[in-house]
Amino acid sequence: MGAIFPGRLLGGSRAAVCISVVAVAATVMPAHADELPVRKPGRWQLTTVAESIGMKTFETCVTPADGIVPGVGDKNCRLSKVKRLADELYVDVECRADAGTEKTSTVLTGDFSTWYRAMSKMTFDPPQQGVSHMGVTVDGKYLGPECKP
């Protein structure tokens, strides 16, 4: 699952889904500076803030198979940057589909075992339903290894 939907870029209620999926970008930091982190499994409380939906808080269960950055591994997407600067990890992904191009830039900070922050900016070319760009900030708090059924 990812915030980038190849073949059907952001539209209508997809904005909320996009923001929610980006919100799940929580992790343990990588061993090497330019590697994508592997997410700590368990239950996380996520608070998302975005102009389009306001502030939302929810819980999600993360498994070892869940990716950290939406679009990575998708055949229509390209990971164009993974760069560590001090305590921040910068990640850029570009996805192409019939509807156009979606670019997502994310900055991750935190200790990633108890808390993290993900700040993402997405741009759409051409604009999707009048939206050319959007941003979301996600604060994650680890609640424990057990996920609720």
N, C-alpha and C positions, 0 to 999 in steps of 0.2 A: 504494500500500500504506500502511496506517496502523495505529496501535495501537487505533484505535476501529473496531469492526466494526458499523456500523449494521445493525439487524435481528437481530443475534446478538451480544449483548454478552458480556463476559468469561465464560468457563466452561471448566473442566477445563484442558486443555493450552493454552488460549488465553492463560493468564496468562504463560507463557514467551514466546509469540509477541508479546504486548502489550509486555512488557518489552524484547524484542529490537528491536521496531520503534521504540519510544520511544528506544532506544539510538542509533538511526541519526540522531537529531536533531543533526546537526553542521553548522556553517555558517561563512560569511563574514558579518560584521556588516553591517547595512543602512546605506544612505546617510542615511536619515532615521530619527529616533528611534523612530517608531511603525510602521515597515515590518517585515515578516517578512524575515529574512535569506535569501539564496540560498546554498545549500550549495556548498562548494568541491568540484569533481569530483575523483575519484581514490579511492585505497585508504585506508581508515581502520581502525585497530585500536580496538575498543570493549571496555571493561570495564564490565559492569553489576553492580550490587549491589542485591539485593532480598531481602526476608525469604522470599518464596515459592520462590526458586530459588537463593539464595546468590550467590556471585560467579561470573561467566562472562566469558571473554574470547574474542573472535572478530574476524574481519576481514570488512569489507563494502566493496563497490564502490558509490560514489555517482556518479550522473549528474546533469547540469544539470536534468533533468526531475523528479528526486526532491524532494518537498516536505520542509520542515524540521519541520513540526508535524503529527502524525497527525490526520486528520479534516478539515483545512482543504481546502475545495473540494468536500467531499462534500455532496450535497443534504440529507442528514439532520443535518448539523452546522453549528454557528454559531461563528464566531470572535468571542468576546465581549471580549477584551482583548489589546492589544499595547502594552506600556508599557516605556520605558527609564527606569531609575533608576540613575544612576552607571554602573558597568560591568556591570549586570545587565539582561537583557531578560526581562520577564514576559509570558507568553502563556497565555490561558485559552481552551479550546474546550469546547463543550457539544454532545453528540450525543443525538438522541432516536430511539428505535425501539420496536417493539411490546413488546420485553422490558423497556423502561424508559429511564432517562437515565444517561448516562456523562459526567462532567465531568472534564477533565484540566487541571491547572495546572502549567506548566513554567517554571523559571527557568534561563536560559542565561547562562553566563559563559565567558571565555577569549579568546584572540586569534583563534580560529576558522580560522586558516590552518595552525597546527601543533598546537594542542590546544584542547579545550573541556570543559566540564562541563555536563550537563543534569540537573536535579533535578525529577522529576515526581511529582505526587500525583494519583491517580485515585479518584473516588468513584462508586458505583453505587447507583441508586435505582430499583427495589428491589435489595437485595443479590443478587448472582449466585452461586449455589452456595455461599451462606453468607459471601461476601466482600462487604463494604460499602465497603472502601477498600483501597488498596495504594499503595506508593511505590517508586520506583526512582531510583538515582543512576547516571549514565553518565559515564565519563571516556573521551574520544576523543583519539587520537593520529594525526595525518596521517602516512601511510607513503610517499606519493608519487602521481604522476599515473597510473601504470600499474596497471591492474587485472589480477589473475590470471584466466586463462580458466576 
